[in-house]
Amino acid sequence: NCMFDNLIFIFPLFTPQNVPITETNGWMTYGSNCYKFKSDTRKSWTSARHDCVADGADLVSITSAGENQFVTANMALIQQSPTGISMWMGGHDSMTEGGWEWTDGSPFRFIHWNAGNPDDYYGEDCLSMLINSGYWNDDNCEYKRGYICKRRGEK
């Protein structure tokens, strides 16, 4: 459960716009996992991963069509943020070209590549998701992008 992990109650219970406060440290729940969309900052793939790990998570792995749709729908909500055209995910093929794997060890079975990808254009070894479509792109690991962290929920 992500909803009550380190929840801090803030009074009054309504913001000046009379909107209930629903923020729970930025984590959202899908299935048994928690997700944080880091759209307020842009980092290289390696720096993004370090940030997720420091937050008790890893860059997001996608293991089903439903999970891909959940992530895509939530990226659409932040599309106006300074994340660029895509956000970092936890996939990489830096060990073996074409041997894609997730940093969290999940099996790399479900795929949702954009047309023509992966293409290893100038040695692209890191995985990003296109904000407008949810399709995947092999990307230059040094580009600065927003990113998505994922961790197991509390029992």
NUPA-711190 format. One record per residue: residue number from 1; z, y, x of N, C-alpha, C in turn; residue in three letters. Coordinates in steps of 0.001 Angstrom, whole numbers, plus 524288, in hexadecimal, padded with zeros to 5 digits. Example, Ala and Ser with C-alpha at 12.3 -4.5 7.8 and 13.67 -1.06 7.14 Angstrom:
PT,num,n.w,n.v,n.u,ca.w,ca.v,ca.u,c.w,c.v,c.u,residu
PT,1,81E78,7E9C6,83386,81E78,7EE6C,8300C,81E78,7F31C,83390,ALA
PT,2,81BA8,7F736,83232,81BE4,7FBDC,83566,81EBE,8001E,83264,SER
end
This chain:
PT,num,n.w,n.v,n.u,ca.w,ca.v,ca.u,c.w,c.v,c.u,residu
PT,1,80000,7FB61,80349,80000,80000,80000,80000,804D1,8036C,ASN
PT,2,7FC38,8082D,802E7,7FBDA,80CFE,805F9,7FE9C,81178,8034B,CYS
PT,3,7FF89,810EF,7FE42,8013C,81561,7FB28,806A1,81768,7FCA9,MET
PT,4,80A1F,8140A,7FE4D,80F61,815D3,7FF63,810DC,81572,80519,PHE
PT,5,80D0F,8146E,80875,80E05,81427,80E09,80F38,8199B,81011,ASP
PT,6,813FD,81A76,811C8,815A4,81F84,813E8,814D0,823FB,81017,ASN
PT,7,8157D,822F3,80B09,814B4,826F6,80715,81910,82AFA,8076C,LEU
PT,8,81794,82FCB,8077C,81B58,83412,80790,81ABE,83708,80272,ILE
PT,9,81EFA,8379E,7FF85,81EAB,83A6F,7FA97,81F07,84043,7FB9F,PHE
PT,10,81B9D,84319,7F914,81B67,848BD,7F9B8,81C71,84B30,7F468,ILE
PT,11,81FF7,84F09,7F443,82114,851C3,7EF61,81F36,85756,7EFDC,PHE
PT,12,81D20,859B0,7EBCC,81CA7,85768,7E698,81874,85338,7E66C,PRO
PT,13,8186B,85042,7E225,814C1,84BEB,7E1B0,80F30,84DA3,7E085,LEU
PT,14,80E64,8529D,7DF9D,80921,85485,7DE8A,807C7,858E1,7E24B,PHE
PT,15,802D7,858F8,7E3E5,800F8,85D2D,7E73E,80033,86201,7E3E0,THR
PT,16,7FF1A,8667F,7E637,7FE30,86B33,7E312,7F9CE,86A80,7DF0C,PRO
PT,17,7F62D,866F7,7DFF8,7F1EC,86610,7DC43,7F369,86200,7D822,GLN
PT,18,7F877,8607D,7D7E1,7FA55,85C89,7D437,7F7BF,8573A,7D4F8,ASN
PT,19,7F694,855DF,7D9C7,7F453,850CE,7DB0A,7F8AA,84D65,7DD47,VAL
PT,20,7F97E,848B0,7DB1D,7FD8D,8454D,7DD54,7FC6D,84405,7E30C,PRO
PT,21,8007D,843D0,7E626,7FFE5,84284,7EBB0,7FF4A,83C9E,7EC27,ILE
PT,22,7FAE6,83AE5,7EE24,7F9EE,8354D,7EEA8,7F910,833BF,7F454,THR
PT,23,7F970,83768,7F7E7,7F87F,83655,7FD71,7FCC6,832CC,7FF98,GLU
PT,24,7FB3D,82E87,80206,7FEF6,82AF7,80478,7FD57,82A39,80A24,THR
PT,25,7FDE8,82E53,80D22,7FC76,82E4D,812A8,7F6B9,82D17,81383,ASN
PT,26,7F380,82DF6,80F98,7EDE2,82D5C,8102A,7EBC9,827DF,80F95,GLY
PT,27,7EF24,823FA,80EAD,7ED5F,81E89,80E39,7EBCF,81D4C,808A2,TRP
PT,28,7E78D,81A61,8080A,7E5AA,81897,802F6,7E586,812A4,8030B,MET
PT,29,7E61C,8103C,7FE73,7E64D,80A8C,7FE11,7E147,80855,7FBD2,THR
PT,30,7DF67,80417,7FE30,7DB50,800D7,7FBE0,7DCB7,7FB35,7FD35,TYR
PT,31,7DD58,7F7F8,7F945,7DF09,7F297,7FA35,7E454,7F29B,7FCDE,GLY
PT,32,7E4CD,7EFBE,80120,7E9CC,7EF75,803EC,7E9D5,7F2F2,808C0,SER
PT,33,7E619,7F690,80919,7E5AF,7F9EC,80DB3,7E66E,7FFA9,80C5E,ASN
PT,34,7E7A4,802A3,81065,7E85C,80843,80FF8,7E43B,80AFB,81351,CYS
PT,35,7E24A,80F5A,8116A,7DDFE,81226,813F8,7DF60,817E7,81476,TYR
PT,36,7DDE1,81A2D,818DB,7DE87,81FCE,8199F,7D94C,821FD,81B73,LYS
PT,37,7D762,825D9,8189D,7D269,8285D,819D6,7D38C,82D4D,81CEE,PHE
PT,38,7D226,82D44,821DF,7D34B,831A2,82563,7CE81,83534,825A5,LYS
PT,39,7CE2E,838AD,821DE,7C9AE,83C24,82184,7CACE,84189,823BE,SER
PT,40,7CFB5,84288,82512,7D137,847B9,826E2,7D058,84878,82CB9,ASP
PT,41,7CEE4,84454,82F6E,7CE16,844A5,83510,7C994,84117,83694,THR
PT,42,7C6F9,84260,83AD8,7C2AE,83F1E,83CC0,7C3FD,83D54,84243,ARG
PT,43,7C32F,83844,84334,7C46A,835FC,8484C,7C038,8320F,849CD,LYS
PT,44,7C013,830C4,84EDD,7BCBB,82C79,8509F,7BEE6,82769,84E50,SER
PT,45,7BBC3,8233E,84E7B,7BD74,81E44,84C4A,7C283,81C65,84EDE,TRP
PT,46,7C2C6,81CB3,85409,7C76D,81AE6,856DF,7CC33,81E27,85576,THR
PT,47,7CBA3,82350,85542,7D009,826B5,853D4,7D1B7,825C8,84E33,SER
PT,48,7CDF0,824E9,84AC4,7CF34,823C8,8454E,7D255,81EB9,844ED,ALA
PT,49,7D0B8,81ACE,847DF,7D38A,815D5,847C5,7D922,81691,849C3,ARG
PT,50,7D9CB,81980,84DFB,7DF11,81A80,85008,7E276,81D17,84BE4,HIS
PT,51,7E03B,820BE,848EF,7E32D,82374,844E0,7E4D7,81FA4,84097,ASP
PT,52,7E149,81C37,83EFA,7E2A4,81857,83AFA,7E6F5,814B2,83CE5,CYS
PT,53,7E670,812C6,841B5,7EA56,80F32,843EA,7EFA8,811DF,84440,VAL
PT,54,7EFB8,816DB,845B3,7F4A4,819C7,845F4,7F71D,81A53,8408D,ALA
PT,55,7F3EF,819CE,83C7B,7F5C5,81A2E,83714,7F6E8,814C3,834CC,ASP
PT,56,7F72E,810BB,83829,7F859,80B73,8366A,7F3CC,808BC,833C9,GLY
PT,57,7EF0C,80A7A,834EF,7EA63,80861,8325D,7E627,80751,8366C,ALA
PT,58,7E159,806D6,834B5,7DCC8,8066D,83815,7D850,808FC,83525,ASP
PT,59,7D3F7,809D6,837C4,7CF61,80BBC,834F6,7CDEC,807BE,830C6,LEU
PT,60,7CBDA,80996,82C79,7CADC,80646,827EF,7C6FC,801E1,82911,VAL
PT,61,7C838,7FD4A,8270B,7C48C,7F8EB,826D0,7C316,7F850,82115,SER
PT,62,7BE40,7F6CB,82016,7BC68,7F609,81AB9,7BADC,7F052,81A24,ILE
PT,63,7BD66,7ED94,81695,7BC77,7E7F6,8161B,7BA2E,7E657,810DC,THR
PT,64,7B90C,7EA21,80D67,7B6C9,7E8C5,80851,7B3D7,7ED6C,80614,SER
PT,65,7B074,7EC4C,80247,7AD91,7F076,7FFA3,7B14E,7F418,7FCBF,ALA
PT,66,7B563,7F1ED,7FA5A,7B930,7F51F,7F791,7BBFF,7F8E6,7FB29,GLY
PT,67,7BD7E,7F707,7FFBD,7C020,7FA68,80387,7BC66,7FEA8,80564,GLU
PT,68,7B779,7FD45,80643,7B39A,80124,807EB,7B2F6,80559,803B6,ASN
PT,69,7B2E7,803C6,7FEBE,7B26E,80780,7FA6D,7B737,80B03,7FA15,GLN
PT,70,7BBE2,808D0,7FADC,7C0AD,80BED,7FAD4,7C07C,81024,7FF08,PHE
PT,71,7BF0A,80E99,803C4,7BEC6,81250,8081C,7BA96,8166A,80711,VAL
PT,72,7B605,814C7,80534,7B1C4,8186C,80418,7B35F,81C63,7FFF8,THR
PT,73,7B5E0,81A9E,7FBC6,7B787,81E1F,7F793,7BB67,8222A,7F988,ALA
PT,74,7BEF8,82093,7FCEE,7C2D7,8243F,7FEEC,7C087,827E8,802FB,ASN
PT,75,7BCA4,8262F,805E8,7B9EC,829B8,80985,7B70F,82DF0,8067A,MET
PT,76,7B4DD,82C92,801F0,7B204,83061,7FECB,7B592,834E0,7FD27,ALA
PT,77,7BA97,833C9,7FC6E,7BE4C,837D4,7FADE,7BF48,83BCA,7FF30,LEU
PT,78,7BE65,83A3B,80416,7BF78,83DB3,8087F,7BA7E,83F82,80B20,ILE
PT,79,7B60F,83EDC,8087F,7B100,83FE9,80AE2,7B087,8457E,80CE4,GLN
PT,80,7B341,84924,80A8D,7B2DD,84E94,80C3B,7B620,84FB9,81116,GLN
PT,81,7B91D,84BE9,812DB,7BC66,84CA8,81778,7B915,84C9F,81C6E,SER
PT,82,7BB42,84E73,820C1,7B830,84EDF,8259C,7B78F,849B5,82882,PRO
PT,83,7B614,84596,825C6,7B5A6,84079,82844,7B030,83F5C,82A3D,THR
PT,84,7AC5A,8428B,828D1,7A6FC,84158,82A36,7A49C,83DAE,82633,GLY
PT,85,7A09B,83ABF,827BD,79DD8,8376D,823FF,7A034,83200,8237C,ILE
PT,86,7A3BC,8309C,826F2,7A5FA,82B5A,826C5,7AB85,82B5F,828E9,SER
PT,87,7AE3D,82702,82805,7B396,8265E,829E6,7B3F7,82140,82CE3,MET
PT,88,7B76A,8213E,830E0,7B81B,81C92,8341C,7BABB,8182B,8311E,TRP
PT,89,7B8D4,81363,8323B,7BB31,80E89,83070,7BCB5,80B68,8354F,MET
PT,90,7BF2D,806E6,8348E,7C117,803E3,838FE,7BD53,7FFFE,83B5E,GLY
PT,91,7B869,80020,839DA,7B4A8,7FC76,83C0A,7B275,7FE4A,8413C,GLY
PT,92,7B160,7FA85,844B3,7AEE8,7FBCF,849B6,7AC23,7F6F6,84BCB,HIS
PT,93,7A841,7F7ED,84F29,7A5AF,7F398,851EE,7A599,7F4C3,857C3,ASP
PT,94,7A9DF,7F70B,859A2,7AA31,7F8A4,85F1F,7AAE7,7F405,862D5,SER
PT,95,7ACD8,7EFA4,860EA,7AD8C,7EB0D,86443,7A858,7E83B,86519,MET
PT,96,7A574,7E765,860D8,7A062,7E4C4,86105,79CB8,7E799,85D55,THR
PT,97,79857,7E986,85F4D,794A6,7EC58,85BFA,792FA,7E8EE,85765,GLU
PT,98,793BD,7EB00,852A5,7926C,7E822,84DE8,796BF,7E49A,84BFB,GLY
PT,99,79AEA,7E3F7,84F05,79F5F,7E0B7,84D7C,7A392,7E414,84B00,GLY
PT,100,7A293,7E5EF,84655,7A629,7E991,843BC,7AB4F,7E6EF,84264,TRP
PT,101,7AF8F,7E9D0,8431E,7B4C7,7E7E9,841D3,7B81E,7EC73,84003,GLU
PT,102,7BC38,7EB25,83D1D,7BFF7,7EF0F,83B4E,7C482,7EF54,83F23,TRP
PT,103,7C677,7F40E,84017,7CAD4,7F4BE,843B4,7CFC7,7F20F,841CC,THR
PT,104,7D06A,7F173,83CA2,7D52C,7EEFB,83A9E,7D4CB,7E906,83A5D,ASP
PT,105,7D06C,7E6D2,83C3B,7CFCD,7E12C,83C63,7CDB5,7DEB3,8376A,GLY
PT,106,7CCBA,7E1D9,83359,7CA7A,7DFB6,82E84,7C51F,7DD5E,82FA6,SER
PT,107,7C397,7D954,82CBC,7BE5E,7D719,82D8C,7BA1C,7DAFD,82C00,PRO
PT,108,7B614,7DB64,82F33,7B1C8,7DF0E,82E37,7AD92,7DC2C,82B1A,PHE
PT,109,7AEA9,7DB45,8260F,7AB11,7D844,822C3,7A82F,7DBBE,81EE9,ARG
PT,110,7AB08,7DF15,81C1F,7A880,7E2B2,8187C,7A5E0,7E705,81BA8,PHE
PT,111,7A0FB,7E845,81A63,79E40,7EC89,81D13,79B93,7F004,81917,ILE
PT,112,79AE9,7F4ED,81A74,79876,7F8BD,816F6,7956A,7FCB5,81A40,HIS
PT,113,791DB,7FAB7,81D84,78EF2,7FE09,82122,78B2F,801AB,81E4D,TRP
PT,114,78AB0,8066A,82045,786A3,80A01,81E86,7815D,807DF,82061,ASN
PT,115,77D24,80945,81DBF,777ED,80767,81F33,776DB,8088B,824F6,ALA
PT,116,774E4,804A9,827BE,7738F,80553,82D41,77816,804C6,83102,GLY
PT,117,77CAF,80395,82F06,7814E,80309,83254,78350,7FD6E,8322E,ASN
PT,118,78616,7FBBE,8362D,7872F,7FEAD,83B01,78258,7FEDD,83E83,PRO
PT,119,781AC,80351,84128,77D09,803E6,8447A,77E53,804BE,84A3D,ASP
PT,120,78368,8053C,84B8A,78510,805FD,850FB,78237,80A93,8538D,ASP
PT,121,78123,80EA1,85088,77E64,8133B,85276,78181,815BA,856E6,TYR
PT,122,77F63,8159C,85B94,78209,81798,86046,78777,81539,860F2,TYR
PT,123,78804,81032,85FD8,78CE7,80D70,860EB,7914A,80E7C,85D1C,GLY
PT,124,79021,80EF0,85816,7942E,80FEE,8542D,79763,80AF8,85349,GLU
PT,125,79C8C,80B4E,8542C,79FEF,806B8,853E7,7A456,80720,84FED,ASP
PT,126,7A4AC,80B72,84D0E,7A900,80C2E,84966,7A6EA,80CE2,843E0,CYS
PT,127,7AA14,80B76,8400E,7A861,80B50,83AA2,7AA6A,80FFE,83793,LEU
PT,128,7A6D8,81285,834C3,7A864,816B1,83134,7A61F,81598,82BD3,SER
PT,129,7A863,8181A,827DE,7A693,81793,8227E,7A47B,81CD2,820B6,MET
PT,130,79FC6,81CCB,81E7E,79D65,82192,81C7F,7A048,8234E,81795,LEU
PT,131,7A20B,82831,81786,7A542,82A25,81344,7A255,82A1E,80E13,ILE
PT,132,79D52,82B6E,80E22,79A7F,82C07,80930,798DC,826E1,806B2,ASN
PT,133,798FF,8228C,8099D,79703,81DA2,80775,79A94,818EE,80848,SER
PT,134,79E04,81926,80C18,7A149,814A3,80D5C,79E9A,8109C,810C0,GLY
PT,135,799C1,811C5,81265,79713,80E2C,815EC,79915,80EE6,81B7A,TYR
PT,136,79866,80ADB,81EB1,79A74,80AC7,823FF,7963F,80C25,827ED,TRP
PT,137,79802,80E71,82C41,79483,81016,8306D,7970F,80EE5,835AD,ASN
PT,138,79411,80C90,83952,79620,80C40,83EA7,7957D,811B2,840FA,ASP
PT,139,79977,8137F,843AA,799EA,81904,844F3,79BBA,819B6,84A97,ASP
PT,140,79AD3,81E54,84CA4,79C98,81FC0,851E1,7A286,82078,851C5,ASN
PT,141,7A552,81D56,854BC,7AB0F,81D46,854A4,7AD87,8227B,85629,CYS
PT,142,7AA9F,825CB,858DE,7ACC9,82AC8,85AA5,7AC47,82F1C,8569B,GLU
PT,143,7A922,82E4B,85286,7A8A7,8324D,84E74,7ADF5,8333C,84BFE,TYR
PT,144,7AEF0,837FA,84A6F,7B3D8,83966,847DC,7B30E,838F6,841F4,LYS
PT,145,7B61E,8359B,83F8B,7B5A6,834A3,839F1,7BB0D,83438,8376C,ARG
PT,146,7BB38,834CF,83245,7BFDD,83358,82F61,7C050,82D68,82F9E,GLY
PT,147,7C494,82B3E,82DB5,7C565,8259A,82E2C,7C90B,8239E,829EE,TYR
PT,148,7C90B,81E7B,8295B,7CC19,81BEE,82549,7CFA3,817DF,827D5,ILE
PT,149,7D4B2,81842,826C5,7D87E,81480,828C9,7D9EB,810A4,82471,CYS
PT,150,7DB58,80BE8,82608,7DCCC,807CD,8224B,7E159,804B5,82488,LYS
PT,151,7E513,8036E,82122,7E963,80009,822B6,7EB01,7FCAD,81E16,ARG
PT,152,7EDAD,7F873,81F42,7EFBD,7F515,81B1E,7F3EF,7F804,81826,ARG
PT,153,7F416,7F735,81306,7F81E,7F9A2,80FD5,7FD4F,7F6DC,8107F,GLY
PT,154,8016E,7F97D,80EE9,806A4,7F71F,80F20,8071C,7F32F,80AB3,GLU
PT,155,809DB,7EF05,80B9E,80A9B,7EAFE,80792,80E81,7ECDC,8038C,LYS
end
